[in-house]
Structures are given as structure tokens and as C-alpha cells.
Amino acid sequence: METFSYYFDEKVTIWNRNHFTIDAENKEEADQIAKDYILEKDIDWDIDITFSEYLYDTSSNLSVEENGGEPTLELFTDENELLYVNS
């Protein structure tokens, strides 16, 4: 009997927690800067992300519909031959 190896790529959603610090005159100012940062994240902020962690227990499967009709599951042989796509 032979043994064959495979792998699959799976697109999932997961929460990522980012810890950061803010220098401010007081807590109210720091709170407002933090809120502004979250609401306008595409702006170049002077925020120091000190630690980032994936919250693996929040991982959940993503459907093809939720992914705009694009695949969320692909099965490959260990030689990278695509065997299956779920879209």
C-alpha cells in the first residue's frame, strides 16, 4: 500500500487583535485619537502597534457567496496539482 500526500487551501475569516499605544495629554484625548484611528485607518497615523495576535478561536469558514463568487476551498496534490475548487 502506498501513501499519498495532499493539502488544501481554505479561506476563512478571523479576528486579529492589535495592541497599540498613544501619547496624549490625557485619557480623553487618547480615547478620541484611538477612535479616530479606527474610523480613518487609511490615514498615515503615528500609532505604535506593539503586538498583534490572531484570535484563532474566532476562525470561521467563508462561503463562496460571501467571497464574491470566488473560491474559498482548493484541494491540491503534494505536487501542486489542483484537484478541486469549490466555485
C-alpha positions in Angstrom: 0.0 0.0 0.0 1.3 3.5 -0.9 0.8 6.8 1.0 -0.2 9.9 -0.9 0.0 13.5 0.4 -2.4 16.3 -0.2 -3.1 19.8 1.1 -6.0 22.2 0.8 -6.1 26.0 1.0 -9.1 27.3 2.8 -10.2 31.0 3.0 -11.6 31.8 6.4 -12.5 34.9 8.4 -10.6 35.5 11.7 -10.2 38.4 14.1 -6.8 39.9 14.5 -6.1 41.8 17.8 -3.7 44.7 17.5 -2.3 46.3 20.7 -1.0 49.8 20.4 0.0 52.9 22.4 -0.9 56.5 22.0 0.9 59.5 23.5 -1.6 62.2 24.6 -2.2 64.9 27.3 -4.9 62.8 29.0 -7.1 59.7 28.7 -10.0 61.6 26.9 -7.6 62.8 24.2 -6.1 59.3 23.9 -9.5 57.8 23.6 -10.5 60.2 20.9 -7.3 59.5 18.9 -7.9 55.8 19.2 -11.5 56.2 17.9 -10.3 58.4 15.0 -7.6 55.9 14.1 -10.1 53.1 13.8 -12.6 55.2 11.8 -9.9 56.7 9.4 -7.4 53.8 9.3 -6.2 54.7 5.8 -4.6 57.9 7.0 -0.9 57.8 8.0 -1.1 57.8 11.8 1.7 57.9 14.3 0.4 54.9 16.1 2.8 52.3 17.5 1.4 48.8 17.1 3.2 46.9 19.9 1.8 43.5 19.5 -0.5 41.7 17.1 -2.2 38.3 17.6 -4.7 36.2 15.6 -7.6 35.0 17.7 -7.7 31.5 16.3 -10.8 30.5 18.2 -12.7 33.1 16.2 -11.9 31.5 12.8 -14.9 30.6 10.7 -15.4 29.3 7.2 -16.2 31.7 4.4 -18.7 30.8 1.8 -18.2 31.3 -1.9 -21.2 33.8 -1.9 -19.6 35.8 1.0 -16.3 35.8 -1.1 -18.0 37.5 -4.1 -18.3 34.2 -6.0 -14.6 33.4 -5.7 -13.4 30.1 -4.4 -12.8 29.5 -0.7 -11.6 25.9 -0.8 -8.9 24.4 -3.1 -7.6 20.9 -3.0 -4.1 20.0 -4.3 -1.8 17.0 -4.5 1.5 17.4 -2.8 2.9 18.1 -6.3 0.7 21.2 -6.5 -1.8 19.6 -8.9 -5.2 21.3 -8.4 -7.8 18.6 -7.9 -10.9 20.6 -6.7 -12.2 24.1 -6.4 -15.5 24.9 -4.7 -16.7 27.6 -7.1 
